[in-house]
Amino acid sequence: MKNNSLLTVDISNNFCFHVSPQTFEDFRHVKHLNISHNDLSQDLEKDTEGQLFKHLESLEILDLSFNKISSLPNPLLENLKRMKYINVSNNRLSDWNVSVSGMSNLTLLDLSQNKLTRLNENARTDIERVFEHSNLSIDLSDNVLQCSCKNEEFLTWINENKQHFINIDNYICSPPNDRFSFKTLKKSVILLSKSCKSYLGWYVGCAVALALFCSFVTGRLLVKNKWKIRYIVYKSKQKFGWVKQPRIQKSNSVHYEHDAFLSYSGCALMFVLNEVIPRLEGNRNMKLIIRDRDYLPGFPKTDNIMYSLQESRKTVCIVSKKYLESRWRDYELNMAKIEGIVDRGRLDFVILILLPEVYNNSYPSTIMDLVKRNCYIEYPDEECAYDDFWDKLVNMIES
């Protein structure tokens, strides 16, 4: 039943636990509604379309305190344009999402004695619109406000709008923070801001620097030891039987099946056929591994190479310019070095035959370690020196 003279409705201190949109349908002229000290949390929290209070067009004072409210939807009070005082104190609110931006006459928003740690960014923006039209006061006393770097923006916002907060000197931090006091809010906010910026920048800078340093060191170690790593990986696979061996016979530390494994580029094939094989196998009865002749089909090239290194007393590399440019020859040379260092305990496992096109210029950096240890022999230009060259080579292989 409509009653235009009814201005105040007080149904507080009851056991009311249910209200519907029809409950306040005839209260269009009511200015003061007190429904505190009830148990209306469920209906209020479910009113996501703002239906409960939409007919209270003249309402100026609304008291929702002591209703065990945990949250309130954004549109709950959107039709209450004349609102002056909203009291939602003594509830269980952990966030404030109700829109009040259309309430140009709002002078007091009482959020005291709840569980608020802060006001979120949307709520702050919404309240700032009211600041432009009204001298709004907000009460956040007896909440659980967090005074940490996580809440820096909120605390800065309170400081900037300090005149709008009542009882601010009585606000306390939860958990307690000896370095932050609302009694000296401006100073506390400045100190907090400096602390947050300095530590964040330092932590980020250190983390980035450490990551870059670790990446650089790891990269250098991987590049520097890439051949040793590849050799260890192969040996591990071989140990666990993941590598198919080209031969059944195994060598030991005393006897090797072959005297030398010959590493050469394709352009040196005729030199191998016309000079190396006749001189070493024909005249000296040495047993060589020559890839174009001895590699078995059906086996990976890496397996053939590793078997050749492991089953030979020495590795002889015929170094030409093309040899130094070949990826596979680079693989043979470096794996031979690692074989010599790791398994044989000496680098002279590798013997370099330097052709004139190489030693007539400065020695390439890729073979300088072997050159410095005299693990090389230069193939002469003059035919009269050939016999001495082959004798010296045989001695180096047999030593």
Rosetta blueprint (number, residue, H / E / L):
1 M L
2 K L
3 N L
4 N L
5 S L
6 L L
7 L L
8 T E
9 V E
10 D E
11 I L
12 S L
13 N L
14 N L
15 F L
16 C L
17 F L
18 H L
19 V L
20 S L
21 P L
22 Q L
23 T L
24 F L
25 E L
26 D L
27 F L
28 R L
29 H L
30 V L
31 K L
32 H E
33 L E
34 N E
35 I L
36 S L
37 H L
38 N L
39 D L
40 L L
41 S H
42 Q H
43 D H
44 L H
45 E H
46 K H
47 D L
48 T L
49 E L
50 G L
51 Q L
52 L L
53 F L
54 K L
55 H L
56 L L
57 E L
58 S L
59 L L
60 E L
61 I E
62 L E
63 D E
64 L L
65 S L
66 F L
67 N L
68 K L
69 I L
70 S L
71 S L
72 L L
73 P L
74 N H
75 P H
76 L H
77 L H
78 E L
79 N L
80 L L
81 K L
82 R L
83 M L
84 K L
85 Y E
86 I E
87 N E
88 V L
89 S L
90 N L
91 N L
92 R L
93 L L
94 S L
95 D L
96 W L
97 N L
98 V L
99 S L
100 V L
101 S L
102 G L
103 M L
104 S L
105 N L
106 L L
107 T L
108 L E
109 L E
110 D E
111 L L
112 S L
113 Q L
114 N L
115 K L
116 L L
117 T L
118 R L
119 L L
120 N L
121 E H
122 N H
123 A H
124 R H
125 T H
126 D H
127 I H
128 E H
129 R H
130 V H
131 F H
132 E L
133 H L
134 S L
135 N L
136 L L
137 S E
138 I E
139 D E
140 L L
141 S L
142 D L
143 N L
144 V L
145 L E
146 Q L
147 C L
148 S L
149 C H
150 K H
151 N H
152 E H
153 E H
154 F H
155 L H
156 T H
157 W H
158 I H
159 N H
160 E H
161 N L
162 K H
163 Q H
164 H H
165 F E
166 I E
167 N L
168 I H
169 D H
170 N H
171 Y L
172 I L
173 C E
174 S L
175 P L
176 P L
177 N L
178 D L
179 R L
180 F L
181 S L
182 F H
183 K H
184 T H
185 L H
186 K H
187 K H
188 S H
189 V H
190 I H
191 L H
192 L H
193 S H
194 K H
195 S H
196 C H
197 K H
198 S H
199 Y H
200 L H
201 G H
202 W H
203 Y H
204 V H
205 G H
206 C H
207 A H
208 V H
209 A H
210 L H
211 A H
212 L H
213 F H
214 C H
215 S H
216 F H
217 V H
218 T H
219 G H
220 R H
221 L H
222 L H
223 V H
224 K H
225 N L
226 K H
227 W H
228 K H
229 I H
230 R H
231 Y H
232 I H
233 V H
234 Y H
235 K H
236 S H
237 K H
238 Q H
239 K H
240 F L
241 G L
242 W L
243 V L
244 K L
245 Q L
246 P L
247 R L
248 I L
249 Q L
250 K L
251 S L
252 N L
253 S L
254 V L
255 H L
256 Y L
257 E L
258 H E
259 D E
260 A E
261 F E
262 L E
263 S E
264 Y L
265 S L
266 G H
267 C H
268 A H
269 L H
270 M H
271 F H
272 V H
273 L H
274 N H
275 E H
276 V H
277 I H
278 P H
279 R H
280 L H
281 E H
282 G H
283 N L
284 R L
285 N L
286 M L
287 K L
288 L E
289 I E
290 I E
291 R H
292 D H
293 R H
294 D H
295 Y L
296 L L
297 P L
298 G L
299 F L
300 P L
301 K H
302 T H
303 D H
304 N H
305 I H
306 M H
307 Y H
308 S H
309 L H
310 Q H
311 E L
312 S E
313 R E
314 K E
315 T E
316 V E
317 C E
318 I E
319 V E
320 S L
321 K H
322 K H
323 Y H
324 L H
325 E H
326 S L
327 R H
328 W H
329 R H
330 D H
331 Y H
332 E H
333 L H
334 N H
335 M H
336 A H
337 K H
338 I H
339 E H
340 G H
341 I H
342 V H
343 D H
344 R H
345 G L
346 R L
347 L H
348 D H
349 F H
350 V E
351 I E
352 L E
353 I E
354 L E
355 L L
356 P H
357 E H
358 V H
359 Y H
360 N L
361 N L
362 S L
363 Y L
364 P L
365 S H
366 T H
367 I H
368 M H
369 D H
370 L H
371 V H
372 K H
373 R L
374 N L
375 C L
376 Y E
377 I E
378 E E
379 Y L
380 P L
381 D L
382 E L
383 E H
384 C H
385 A H
386 Y H
387 D H
388 D H
389 F H
390 W H
391 D H
392 K H
393 L H
394 V H
395 N H
396 M H
397 I H
398 E H
399 S L
